């Protein structure tokens, strides 16, 4: 059996999901439903965007907004004009 590991950020006791994709066995770090992709916080107040592909907590959304504003203002200074 060939084993091909892609770099994942797994630690020794991290829970994993195991599933089959065609002829591949895939190990993937388990993520709880409604886990914020920025902070890792799991809370009922978290909300999802992009048809459920992006889950954020309020803190995660604020951090993401700041990062986007900072990054875009450097790359596209004309966006700062009002």
Residue pairs with C-beta under 8 A, 6 or more apart in sequence:
8 27
8 28
8 29
9 29
10 16
10 27
10 29
14 29
14 30
15 29
15 30
16 27
16 28
16 29
16 30
17 27
17 28
17 29
17 30
18 25
18 26
18 27
18 28
19 25
19 26
19 28
20 26
32 42
33 42
34 42
34 43
34 44
34 46
34 48
34 55
35 41
35 42
35 46
35 55
36 42
36 43
36 46
36 55
36 56
36 57
36 59
36 60
37 54
37 55
37 56
37 60
38 56
38 57
38 59
38 60
38 61
38 63
38 64
39 57
39 59
39 60
39 63
41 57
41 59
41 60
43 57
45 57
45 58
46 55
46 56
46 57
46 60
47 55
47 56
47 61
48 54
48 55
48 56
49 55
49 56
56 64
72 79
73 79
73 80
